[in-house]
Amino acid sequence: MAAELLADNPDGLPTPRLVRAVKASGVSASRAVLERALVRDARFHREDVLGKPTWILLDEPAATAPEAPVVPSNGPLDGLALRDWQIAAFAAWAQAGCSGVVEAVTGTGKTRLAIAAIRACLAQDGRALVIVPTLDLLTQWQRQLHELVPGARVGQLGGGRADDLHDHHVVIATPHSAAALPVDLPAGAVGLLVADEAHRYGAPTWGEALKPAFAMRLALTATYERNDEGLVEVLAPYFGGVVQAYSFADAAADGVIAPFDITFVGVPLTDGERSAYDNADGQVRQHRKELVAHGLPKSPLELIAAAAALSAGAEGRPNTKVRREVVAARAFLSALRRRRDVAAQADAKLQVVHALAPSLATDGTRGLVFTDTVEQAELAAVALRRHGVPAEEIHGDLAKDKRRIRLAQFRNGNLQVVVAPRVLDEGVDVPDAELALVLAAFRTRRQMIQRLGRVLRLKDDGRAARLLVAFAVDTREDPKHGAQEDFINEVIDVAQSVRTIDLGQLGR
């Protein structure tokens, strides 16, 4: 529909007009949803016209970089044992001028695909810059490159080193180092920039790591989405559109991921927790009405984003100048946090750990437990150990060396379960597991994909993976009230089973 509307308006349409036109045609889509769809498609381009963001339909996909070299179809792939989807993604990326985004769910092999692109670049005497969000991922990339590109000199930018592309074929960099330091190419050499966890580079500071001199560009992500304008303003102009998407359904149909079962486990709130939850919920509703009355959007996600922007925009201003809607926005966000925290940290969620632990101690299943807070992680690890399950917590307050040691212990089998808050969601090389237990509701679709992907790598014996999600009954976490709806819709036709039980049924 957007293509037809823009074809009739060759000079483009400002975003608000385009949204209204799409809705008038009978398609219900918010501005955020529409822009997320347009930014994925290389036919569409956004530019400022008289200070207004305007969408234009291109006759040809927008050029996002200097002209990239033609990539041979076979040589870079030799010996990599790529899956069919990876071969198709490589071909689509090459066809798009060696620039684009590959969006594939966790555990399906994005790194190996990128190594094919790196080999293609090096085969033409080029150089590659790989940007990764953490030092843990940097180490993982080093291992992969040494194994799969054995003749390449691999350097590091960040973590106390400042290697360059004159003395190295590939440099792996952290975003802050790549943004702060010049990364020059040898004269006449073509450059490839690979951005791992690419959705994170839409932030202003991280976006500075995306160097314009690199003609070949590849973005890797499990979820190409953000809650701000970073996709439209930073990532799409640099990388272009999505050249290949690979979903849970695709991966399951191809046999790339393990079969899996999902169980939602309902737990009750205590009387005190229920009172605190209802109080916060009432304040959320009250302040939502105020904000909508002030002209903010009704859509929940858009309202939260608008309230956050309104609150941040007032930082540093004298209190006497803070408008009533800013006060309401801050009160709304505060009540949202309190409501979410009560449900996420419900005392009964630790009973799920106690109920599950005996079977883990018996069958030796390797697992990951995702918590909301460090304290919850520590308590869950203690509960597991009491039942004879070797378990340790990992969190951001833990020394990096200790975190690496515990992950290594999990990898070699000395630890059976690792418990962590959000530190394992992205940017960490997590060894394979068979079970994931989530004690706090997914904050975003991205978090869901990351956590489920942690247990979906194929098992040698063909066993199914299991995802257990604990939720507080009759709260915003409860599936019967619409919680996890996007997640359930995405996996219900892919999972072997999706069921909801109460705490007393766990283990039956």
Secondary structure, DSSP 8 states (H G I E B T S, - for coil): -HHHHHHT-TT-EEHHHHHHHHHHTT----HHHHHHHHHT-TTEEEEEETTEEEEEE-SS----SS------SSGGGTTS---HHHHHHHHHHHHTTSEEEEEE-TTS-HHHHHHHHHHHHHTTT-EEEEE-SSHHHHHHHHHHHHHHSTTS-EEEEETTEE--TTT-SEEEE-HHHHHHS-----TT--EEEEETTGGGGGSHHHHTTS-TT-SEEEEEES----SSSHIIIIIHHHH-SEEEEE-HHHHHHTT-B--EEEEEEEE---HHHHHHHHHHHHHHHHHHHHHHHTT--SSHHHHHHHHHHHHHHTTTS-GGG--HHHHHHHHHHHHHHHHHHHHHT-TTHHHHHHHHHHHHHHH---EEEE-SSHHHHHHHHHHHHHTT--EEE--TTS-HHHHHHHHHHHHHTS-SEEEESGGGSSS------SEEEESS--SSHHHHHHHHHTT-B--TT---EEEEEEEETTSTT-GGGTTTHHHHHHHTTTSSEEEEEEGGGTT-
